[in-house]
Amino acid sequence: MSSTPVDIKDVRAASKRIHSWVHRTPVLTCQSLNNLAGRQLYFKAENLQKTGSFKVRGACNAVFLEKESNPDSSGVVTDSSGNHAQAVAYAAKCVGLDCTVVLPRGAPKVKCDAIRGYDAEIVFCEPTPISRKETCIRVSEETGKTIIQSSDNYSVIAGQGTIALELLEEVPDLDAIIVPTSGGGMLAGIGVTVHSIHPKCQVYAVEPVGKDLQRCLEAKQRLWPNPPLYLNTVADALRLQAIGYLSFPIICEYASHRVFTVTDDQMIEGMKLSFERMKQVVEAASGAGVYAAVNLMNQVQPTAHKVGVVLCGGNVDLDNLPWLTPTITY
Amino acid sequence: MSSTPVDIKDVRAASKRIHSWVHRTPVLTCQSLNNLAGRQLYFKAENLQKTGSFKVRGACNAVFLEKESNPDSSGVVTDSSGNHAQAVAYAAKCVGLDCTVVLPRGAPKVKCDAIRGYDAEIVFCEPTPISRKETCIRVSEETGKTIIQSSDNYSVIAGQGTIALELLEEVPDLDAIIVPTSGGGMLAGIGVTVHSIHPKCQVYAVEPVGKDLQRCLEAKQRLWPNPPLYLNTVADALRLQAIGYLSFPIICEYASHRVFTVTDDQMIEGMKLSFERMKQVVEAASGAGVYAAVNLMNQVQPTAHKVGVVLCGGNVDLDNLPWLTPTITY
């Protein structure tokens, strides 16, 4: 009997539902990073995933379920401006659903092009969190399209859990997995999966400075301001300060209450290590995981021998690599 | 009966000799590049190879053979300043041979560090081709160390042939393979291998402007000046103008006489495509292959359906990516 609304059966069902449409990404190893870390690191290369990030797993699961449960669906809408938007657009295209993405006015052309490349429609709104949310709800009400949230959605959480399913199939005896964390959908999905299959393995979040997840987990309380802030971080995939309402209780139950906190410079260092040693293009959020795996495990679980790291995405502006440009302030 | 001094048996023997010490690199595919090219592309990811380039295959074969044939060997020496130097240093360390690398004064610290990281000794010389050659010969005479040439060496050629052995095992029905070409060791090795296993597959060189390999192949003559020049190209792995003396006849026999010639801008475009679409860090020489596969196959073999491309290496100065910096002139 499961104590959370998402369990391993949902994750396995998600895996079956999405497997023809997403890559089973490779698990990469790198002797030089092992040497630096003093342990064996196993990198789940979601930077090589369809659409360039893990988000496509949860998006496909949620969108395909929408199509299954409602064959006459009017389509889907989302207000993510990041990897989740591309992922939802891709998922909708896979099953022939209409898709609208709400983007703030002034969103980079490269993002708009990628989204339109999957035949999704873009509706522009004011560049504020409230305008985005309101516009998304308005589109949904006017068109009947279902809103696909980026992490506060049980189907998305189950989809992200498939990362751990695959990783543990290839490396069944991991001692720990490090998960870059923003809204917490991936952390919750991986937590559920690991707890069921290999509960001895610790699941750690890695976060940017200012998120303070550890304090919330220790208190088992959402201590973030309402409305939550965007964090000032180089990792645009990690800007949400608060964990989602649905993810938070799952994370409290299944993730370690010890959290890795990294600065922008540390994320950038991890990102550059990935480029240099693994020859993998990854975004700063992935760099957070690399940095923690190489440098911070001793503080938390010094005896961990085999450590998994999710390289969560590879969508990088190659003309503005962060070790070559001053850190951007939002 | 073989008409060239390297045949498939040598390549298979090399594969057996080196396989515990080099990676069997993955063959990558990318839907978005397939769409651009209008055909199926199969990328042999030697950027993920030990030491960051394919050079380690030939270097291991040559150095291990030296150790086998002469257990009391005084070691090896090379005057390459590029990927071959690291590869020889790595190979020597694998079998416990002493290694000296002759480098021009002023060689980048990062290169020196990588070579010393494999316990090789560095001897500096003047930054001219003649001083390098002379210093290498002097070290060899004074120490008894065997010179390991970077491409003009049958054992190296056989080692590089293992790339095609692995690629054809995974994609047996390739119509063509595109090989970035400098001294020609890889092209010769791949030519020999493909001719023996799957002779219908065309083997194409891709070269920087100024090499003029096609004219030499058509004439079956070395038309390069003596001493040959270094080419002015962004791809430091492709600076040799002339094909080696041992490689040239093999290439005349087994490689297509149609050669792809690419400009610096085209190589850089191919390199950036690899970063962006495949999330693979590759050097400009690999970019030459990507560019040719995506844009130039129509000129030469428009019906080719499945095309292999060697991503020959991934050793890139991440602080000087060529699409962000003015092209360097040598």
Chai-1 contact restraints between the chains, C-beta under 6 A:
chainA,res_idxA,chainB,res_idxB,connection_type,confidence,min_distance_angstrom,max_distance_angstrom,comment,restraint_id
A,N47,B,K279,contact,1.0,0.0,6.0,A-B,restraint_1
A,L48,B,K279,contact,1.0,0.0,6.0,A-B,restraint_2
A,F275,B,V281,contact,1.0,0.0,6.0,A-B,restraint_3
A,F275,B,L318,contact,1.0,0.0,6.0,A-B,restraint_4
A,K279,B,N47,contact,1.0,0.0,6.0,A-B,restraint_5
A,K279,B,L48,contact,1.0,0.0,6.0,A-B,restraint_6
A,K279,B,V281,contact,1.0,0.0,6.0,A-B,restraint_7
A,K279,B,G314,contact,1.0,0.0,6.0,A-B,restraint_8
A,V281,B,F275,contact,1.0,0.0,6.0,A-B,restraint_9
A,V281,B,K279,contact,1.0,0.0,6.0,A-B,restraint_10
A,G314,B,K279,contact,1.0,0.0,6.0,A-B,restraint_11
A,L318,B,F275,contact,1.0,0.0,6.0,A-B,restraint_12
